[in-house]
Amino acid sequence: MDAVDAAAAAAAVDAVAELVDALPDGVVATAPDALEKYRFDWTHDARAGTPLAAVRAETAGHVQEVLRWASRHGIPVVPRGAGSGLSGGALAVDGAIVLSTERMRAVEIDTAARVAVVEPGALNVDVKRAASEYGLWYPPDPSSYEICSIGGNIATNAGGLCCVKYGVTTDYVLGLDVVLADGTLVTLGGSYVKDVAGLSLLKLFVGSEGTLGVVTRATLRLVPAPPPPATVVATFPSVAAAAAAVIELGRTLRASMVELMDQASVNSVEDFRPMGLDRDAGALLLIQCDAPGAARAEEVAVAVAACEVSGAKEVFATEDPEEGEMFVQARRLHFTALEARGAVLPEDVGVPVPRLPELLAAVEGIAQRHGVQIPMVAHAGDGNTHPAIIYTPGDDESERRARLAFDEVMAAAIALGGTITGEHGVGRLKAGSLEAQLGPDVMELNRRVKAALDPHGILNPGSFV
């Protein structure tokens, strides 16, 4: 280590000591074994750095203290929720601070305003359970809803299985408290539904992946709980036939769930936890309808007809909520099942629904060309797909081919008029492909917004913009 590096290291140590002194005991972690927990998100990407410290903030005041300190010292900050992200957006950076909101978990339900006032560390499932006690529902439902945090959901504008009918996180965010890079706390929106005062800054922060500020409180819109859904499960000889059924469905039906699993995904789940799925099917469609009263049966009839006319091998319908939930759980197990088979590069590309068959065919070709396995599930009703590229850990050649396939899948989605991410976010894994989708002018506009709110570039460097 030369003199310059030694001086920088000493300055960093002194700066961290200052931060430790400024916050209560136990809030700042610096021990190597403690920091290991905060290096990775669910991508387990080996390129994760080692932070100087991890701050487990307990109040908005703690978040303000950290960002004021970081601005003074020019030290980067990586905001982190539950660490369940799938785009590398919470991977630690060498020489940075990881700012975790995991301890900020308060949830309050206001039944009169029909909102939940939530701290960012609260899990998605915490909000659902709290709302359900009053007959209310928080619709955004990522497959990881039991372990992902509201802060992370807001950071990535998370969607989930029900978004085809009920929308994504931004549709339910009415208000935010956000701490900016310089430590300023701003309140945007509130418990009211309609608001056109000033620029729509509230929406700017939803999906910004911790690059513009750190959310410390959110006001979330709740809706009355829908009736139990009816479920339709259809198997098809190919993913192309299943995709054709999705397009047919979209012409006549607003289902509450339209999920696709290809054969590789079905078999991965069956290997991991046998659930009686048809291993021989080329693809499976899981459709749910939650219209009230007699309208639900009418929707089921439409869904069954759409599958049959598109060449389904078998179509099964049930009004039993528990039976339907069993199939939903099988779909949610997809990613966990794949992790048991090797390392996974998770994709999140989307296209206009009519182009879904072309995207599925393109992914199949990419898998064959690079000699990799790419099991596929999709929120098919809105064109958002999750190809998952599997490779052998520790095998450099296997990983090289997987990363080439990863980039080509994103390029294929862009070529079809789609997006490199529908709900997981750009993070660090996809940052290199963002300009290819947005174009140079829109990319520069993103950078200008970032520079206005974070002029020193300390918030989540290397992620997004």
Salt bridges, closest charged atoms under 4 A:
GLU18 OE2 - ARG72 NH2 2.65
GLU18 OE1 - HIS73 NE2 3.06
GLU36 OE2 - ARG39 NH1 3.27
ASP45 OD1 - ARG47 NE 2.80
ASP45 OD2 - ARG403 NH2 3.19
GLU58 OE2 - ARG103 NH1 2.98
GLU102 OE1 - LYS37 NZ 3.20
ASP126 OD2 - ARG105 NH2 2.89
ASP141 OD2 - ARG332 NH2 3.29
ASP177 OD2 - ARG217 NE 3.17
GLU248 OE1 - ARG251 NH1 2.76
GLU259 OE1 - ARG331 NE 2.74
GLU259 OE2 - HIS379 ND1 2.74
ASP271 OD1 - ARG279 NH2 2.90
ASP278 OD2 - LYS313 NZ 3.92
ASP290 OD1 - LYS165 NZ 2.66
GLU319 OE1 - ARG296 NE 3.41
GLU339 OE2 - HIS44 NE2 3.53
GLU347 OE1 - LYS430 NZ 3.72
ASP348 OD1 - HIS386 ND1 3.55
GLU358 OE2 - ARG355 NE 3.08
GLU397 OE2 - ARG400 NH2 2.90
GLU397 OE2 - ARG401 NE 3.44
GLU399 OE2 - ARG403 NE 2.95
GLU408 OE1 - ARG369 NH2 2.70
GLU408 OE2 - HIS370 NE2 2.81
GLU423 OE2 - HIS379 NE2 2.72
GLU423 OE2 - HIS386 NE2 2.82
GLU435 OE1 - ARG447 NH2 3.67
ASP454 OD2 - LYS450 NZ 2.69
